[in-house]
Amino acid sequence: ARMPFASESIDGVHAGAAIHCWPAPALALSEISRILKPGGRAVLSTFMNPQIPFTDERTRKAVFGQLSQNSVIRAWEEGELRGLAESVGLRDFECNRNREFIIFKVEKPKITD
C-alpha cells in the first residue's frame, strides 16, 4: 500500500522487527525508497536465517514450522536483504547481527551536481 507521504519528503524511516512480516517486502522497501529524501536513511531489523528468537532448537523448529505454513513470516539472509535494498535504489547497506536478529541501514543516494 502507498504510504501517506509525498515522494522524497522523509529524512528517515525505522522498521523494527518488521520486514519478516511484510507480505510484499520488495513493494514495501520500494515505498520506503520513494518517500525518503535524497540522503535519507532507513534502519530495519528482522530475523536472521535460520534462527528465530526462541531459546531451544525444538521450540524454534516447532514455532517456525507453524509460522511458515500459516503466514508470510520468514527469515532473511544478509545477502538477500542487500539485494532487496539495491533493487529499489537504496545504497550504502550496512548490517549488524545481534543474536537472532539482523539490523541493517540503507541510504537513498544523494543527488549530485
Beta strands, then each sheet from edge to edge (+ up, - down):
strand 1: 10-15
strand 2: 36-47
strand 3: 91-98
strand 4: 101-107
sheet 1: 1+ 2+ 4- 3+
end
